[in-house]
């Protein structure tokens, strides 16, 4: 953790700590009065933060940290196949015995592999003990569930519903209509919307506009960031730190953002979206508004369905709409800030119902229609 801390983003630091905490569950050894697994994970996540090295554990973690110091297995124990398999199991499964998401497993294993590479370099072990162990074949798959996607009418009704949330309590919903519009009509990640500034917006009175994305403000927690603030400040995902990403936006979103600026202005640093105190919009804040808007926007049978359960489903809706409109996959990937391979892997299943339309395009191209 010390070696990786200086150059890693806050989210990467947190992910590395989570991976080591998962692996530690397989290295607990045996002893009386073993703490609960959930408490062990919390204790390890605290203990691996470099700035905590000379600090006493918080009172609620004292017993767990003391037990682990006395009973954890040495790294040499990983030479035993049974121990290595236990560690691998903890990387792949949740505490309740259910499989973790495929991406969670891949991240944990990638971080564990980095730790083992460092251990080999320092001479603690001779080889990566889980190198030959396969990922569980039944881990969660990657494709987007088409049931989460909103159609055009549902998208408009949802944003209208957002404006009704908290209407008598500091305009909680109205402040976030444009925020969610950026996700639904520009496929922005929430952390990208949080950092969006007025100077990066071209919002003409008529026609399409452009948002030039330059940074993300992911929430990581104070102990993971260099600034000691909850939000980290990073460049765009999958981009060099100084690289921006221009995203054309339709007139409906242009009008939405112009209306937002007219009503709420900007934060002191020029950000479009701010909370009631002028600070950064927190994950819990926009998540609550999203959840409160669903029963206003959708009938009961849709509320209990997978439809638009989380903000990222709005991004998936936008990406799918771009694909269905005939945009090349490479251009969709560029606008969304991801790779064509990710688009192919996650969204192919969302386009299966466009076969008839595709057939008509082929007929027209071949002069049959």
Phi, psi and omega in degrees: 000321177299316184294322184273340190300315189297327186253355186267148173290162182301317180296324178293319177300314181296319178296322179294318179296319178298320180295316179293325178293322177295315179297324182298333178296331177274357183243022187286338184070195181236142178184159180286156177058039178298137180289163176297148182302321180298322179289325177298315181298318178297319182296317181292318178301325177287315189292331185277354176288121186305323182291348179269000189303319184256012180261155172281144179298153172303152184307322183284350180249359184302309183296318181296316180296319180294318180296316181295321179298329182273329192242351180295144180284151175287161180301330180299337179296340180292348175291341177278128185300324181296319179293316179300320179293323177297317178297315180298320177301316182292332176289331188261343187237154175279173180294334180274006178088359178272153180295139171287162175300150183303318181294325177296314179299315181298318179295315181297317182291322178299316179293320178296319178300321178296319179296320180291325176298320178292320179296322177294316179301322181275355177085015181282326177223163183266334182204165177288117187290342181250011185302326184261007179269132184275151173297141176305129188293341185260015179299155185304141182273170188268333188301145176292137175284116182303338182291344181278347189278138175269145170276179186299318181294316179298322179297315179295317181294326179294314180295325175296318179297323178302321182293341179272346184288126176063032184297337179257011183226080172062028174055038184306314183287313184300327178296339187248004178300309178294326178302308180288332175298323177297326178286317187282330185246353177230005178055032179282146171285147180308320181295332176287323179293321181303322183268000184295132180246155180300324181297341181263011183244127170255109188235080182290160179293329181229139173090191184283149175245188179217134171252124179258104185277134185232336184208163173239153178233068181290149176273125181233341185100146187299326186285348182261343185264153177289330184280343185081008176261161183292325181266130173277162175239113184226164170287183182290147178296137178064026178225155171297151186306327184265005184270136176256177181219101177286132179234113175296141180234143184288161182306326182298322178284324176304311180298322181297316182287325176297319178295321179297314181297322180295321184276320189245347182067206180235167173288171183301329180266010176094001179293143179292320189245133183215157174279184185298338181261005180088001181274185179290144177287120183278155180302315182296328181293307183287332177296317180296317180297319178301313182292324179288334181282332185302310180291342174281322186276326190244152174291162186307319183291339176274331179297323181273358178271175178288355186306121172045050182287337182216161182304325180297339176293333174293319176297317178298322178299314181296313180300318179296319178299319178298317180295317181292335179284351178101004177298137177301146182303321181297322179287323175300315180297319180297313181295323183277349179073042179218193182253154176304327180296320178295318178300312180299318185289321188265337190243358180302319182292341181280349185252008183297332184276009180257018185298316181298318179296319178297321178298320179295323178296319179296316179300318180294318181295329182265006176077021181265341186252000000 
